[in-house]
Amino acid sequence: MEKIWIAQYDKNVDAEISDNIAPSLLDIFEASFAEFSTKTAFINMGHQITFADLDGLSAQFAAYLQNSGLQKGDSVAVMMPNLLQYPVALFGILRAGMTVVNVNPMYTPRELQHQLSDAKVKTIILLENFADTLSKVISNTELENVVLTSVGDMLPAPKRWLVNFAVKYIKKMVPTYNLKSAIRFNDALLQGKSPSYIRPEVGANDIAFLQYTGGTTGVSKGAMLSHRNMVSNLEQVAGNLKIAVSPGAMVVTALPLYHIFALTSNCLTFFKSGSPNLLITDPRDMPGFVAELKKYPFAVITGVNTLFNGLLNTPGFAGLDFSHFMFGLGGGMAVQQPVASKWHSVTGKVLIEGYGLTECSPIVSVNPFNLTEYKGSIGLPLPSTDIKLIDDDGNQVAIGESGELYVKGPQVMVGYLGRPQETNDILREGWLATGDIAKMDEQGFLYIVDRKKDMILVSGFNVFPNEIEEVAAMHEGVFEAAAVGIAHDVSGEVVKLFVVKKDPNLSKEDVIKHCKSLLTGYKVPKIVEFIDELPKSNAGKILRRELRDKISE
């Protein structure tokens, strides 16, 4: 496909990234440590650490790992929410020449055992709140070292003691566990002071992250993301970021750092540019989230549609000081037009949408940061990125027509760990088949129609859940909605809509009537079920599969 989108690039953004980029993430870290040493790198729970602080602490943690029996390239897992310990551990693992395995803290024992075993993890750093889960499966893994931390461990005394006491004994958030050989995080840092850190030789092809993703079928798979993948993706977004964000602008990180979106778009991208990162430990506590935002001159907020919608419906958000705010960046799921419109009216800034997936490190496309209004597009492909749209017969579709999105570029993963067949299924002659249905307009802007696997087939017509959900969300009585297909004797499938009410008086008939006024007949939900809360991942993405499973029970 001809790269027609390049004509829409800002004049200061190159069509291709340079071949002369940093060999590894370590080189990027070291450059930022030197250039921004006195500036704030991360903030959490009212405490901040500078680039110099992170340099010293992560070097100590790297030295601990290097002297704990591990070798270059070994897998080290991190299992905790957004705390200051996270970047210390993350940077320490990478600086030791090892591979980061990000773990969702809410995993069940079965899910945790699978990931630790599949990645052959040798060491895990985890918040003690989740130690009980590990204790149930540790004997079935290859773990050699366990590093435990408490919520307040990186805070200064006496706040550290007070926070840890409250979490354990007042809120009772730390279940009983049995991990006798574990070492405390702060003790590991002390051990890392001597002997000192030795920088390993890390190259572009070394694996930086094993980032696990469910994909469309089967068990969770580890996407192997090399240092070149990650460095390339940072370079691909650097041009647009320089144009849109003032030096030192603060980014708000509410999505968990173990999620690839926050990892790249927030942690690594803004660290590279010398900006402070405000870590939100529990974004589900919306009043607490808003209270935290009130304290800081934030410039950028990244998130998913459900997070933005939640903020807009939280008292106090509309009254925040948005004088420093530059833009919100949405990804992970479709940004709905009603949410984007309200966001613009409240903040005065456009909610910009991008697109990515774990297998692409993750960013594939993003809208120009200088948009003046919501476009409904996932933006333009990044520099050095090729895309094509393929129909069911394997042919490229014309401009304006829908097809499966294929991606090629330096950000595309090496493959799935230990799964050659699954790798071959998704990587086809260098092209990654995303499983997403998209179309492109005459200017090169991409539009996601929907996930191929979520498509509903009604009497031979394709129905895309995103469209139904967006229309439902336009009703003032609807807080959130999710559409799935259910079997039907006549039409094959019909649309069922799960709705979270904003107005307690909202009826099912109200929802159907509203949808009938805006949708073609076969798209209108035939069944509406009210639900207290939609199932979501920790990143806030609606889990339609769980809703389908709920129907089949």
Beta strands, then each sheet from edge to edge (+ up, - down):
strand 1: 40-44
strand 2: 47-50
strand 3: 75-79
strand 4: 99-102
strand 5: 121-127
strand 6: 145-149
strand 7: 183-184
strand 8: 207-213
strand 9: 221-226
strand 10: 250-253
strand 11: 277-279
strand 12: 298-303
strand 13: 327-330
strand 14: 351-356
strand 15: 363-366
strand 16: 380-381
strand 17: 386-390
strand 18: 403-408
strand 19: 415-416
strand 20: 427-428
strand 21: 431-440
strand 22: 446-451
strand 23: 456-458
strand 24: 461-463
strand 25: 478-488
strand 26: 492-501
strand 27: 527-530
sheet 1: 2+ 1- 11- 10- 12- 13- 14- 15+ 16-
sheet 2: 7+ 6+ 5+ 3+ 4+ 8+ 9- 19+
sheet 3: 17+ 18- 21+ 20-
sheet 4: 17+ 18- 21+ 22-
sheet 5: 23+ 24-
sheet 6: 25+ 26- 27-
end
